[in-house]
Amino acid sequence: MNNSILSNNGNRKAPPPKNHPKKIDFKKLKNNTCNSLNEVECFLNNLHRFTNYIKLYKILK
C-alpha cells in the first residue's frame, strides 16, 4: 500500500480539512460596485456627448 496514506501504526490518516469559503467583505464589495457603476455612468455620458458631436458635425458639414 501507499505509505503516504498510512501512518506508522497502520491506521488511515484523516483527510485534510476542506477549504472554508472565504468571508465576504460587504463594505469592500459595496465600494467596488459603486465605483464600477460610476465608471459605467461616466462612459455612457461621454459616449452620449460624442454622438451629439457627431450629429452636430454631420449637420454643419
The 8 nearest C-alpha neighbors of each residue, nearest first, counted from 0:
[[1, 2, 5, 4, 3, 9, 11, 6],
 [0, 2, 3, 4, 5, 6, 11, 9],
 [3, 1, 5, 4, 0, 6, 7, 9],
 [2, 4, 1, 5, 6, 12, 0, 11],
 [5, 3, 2, 1, 11, 12, 6, 0],
 [6, 4, 11, 2, 9, 3, 10, 12],
 [5, 7, 9, 8, 10, 12, 11, 4],
 [8, 6, 9, 5, 10, 2, 11, 3],
 [7, 9, 6, 10, 5, 11, 12, 2],
 [10, 8, 5, 6, 7, 11, 4, 12],
 [11, 9, 8, 6, 5, 12, 7, 4],
 [10, 12, 5, 4, 6, 13, 9, 14],
 [13, 11, 5, 4, 6, 14, 10, 15],
 [12, 14, 15, 11, 16, 4, 10, 5],
 [15, 13, 12, 16, 17, 11, 4, 5],
 [14, 16, 13, 17, 12, 18, 4, 19],
 [17, 15, 14, 18, 13, 19, 12, 20],
 [18, 16, 19, 15, 14, 20, 13, 21],
 [19, 17, 20, 16, 21, 15, 22, 14],
 [18, 20, 17, 21, 16, 22, 15, 23],
 [21, 19, 18, 22, 23, 17, 16, 24],
 [20, 22, 19, 23, 18, 24, 17, 25],
 [23, 21, 20, 24, 19, 25, 28, 27],
 [22, 24, 25, 21, 28, 27, 20, 26],
 [23, 25, 27, 26, 28, 22, 29, 21],
 [24, 26, 28, 27, 23, 29, 30, 22],
 [25, 27, 29, 28, 24, 30, 31, 23],
 [26, 28, 30, 29, 25, 24, 31, 32],
 [29, 27, 25, 31, 26, 30, 32, 24],
 [30, 28, 26, 32, 27, 31, 25, 33],
 [29, 31, 27, 33, 32, 28, 34, 26],
 [32, 30, 34, 28, 33, 29, 35, 27],
 [33, 31, 35, 29, 30, 34, 28, 36],
 [32, 34, 30, 36, 35, 31, 37, 29],
 [35, 33, 37, 31, 32, 36, 30, 38],
 [36, 34, 32, 38, 37, 33, 31, 39],
 [35, 37, 39, 33, 38, 34, 40, 32],
 [36, 38, 34, 40, 35, 39, 33, 41],
 [39, 37, 35, 41, 40, 36, 42, 34],
 [40, 38, 42, 36, 37, 41, 43, 35],
 [39, 41, 37, 43, 38, 42, 36, 44],
 [42, 40, 44, 38, 39, 43, 45, 37],
 [43, 41, 39, 45, 40, 44, 46, 38],
 [42, 44, 46, 40, 45, 41, 47, 39],
 [45, 43, 47, 41, 46, 42, 40, 48],
 [44, 46, 48, 42, 47, 43, 49, 41],
 [47, 45, 43, 49, 44, 48, 42, 50],
 [46, 48, 44, 50, 45, 49, 43, 51],
 [49, 47, 51, 45, 46, 50, 44, 52],
 [48, 50, 46, 52, 51, 47, 45, 53],
 [49, 51, 53, 47, 52, 48, 54, 46],
 [50, 52, 48, 54, 49, 53, 55, 47],
 [53, 51, 55, 49, 50, 54, 56, 48],
 [52, 54, 50, 56, 51, 55, 57, 49],
 [55, 53, 51, 57, 56, 52, 50, 58],
 [54, 56, 52, 58, 53, 57, 51, 59],
 [55, 57, 53, 59, 54, 58, 60, 52],
 [56, 58, 54, 60, 55, 59, 53, 52],
 [57, 59, 55, 56, 60, 54, 53, 52],
 [60, 58, 56, 57, 55, 54, 53, 52],
 [59, 57, 58, 56, 55, 54, 53, 52]]
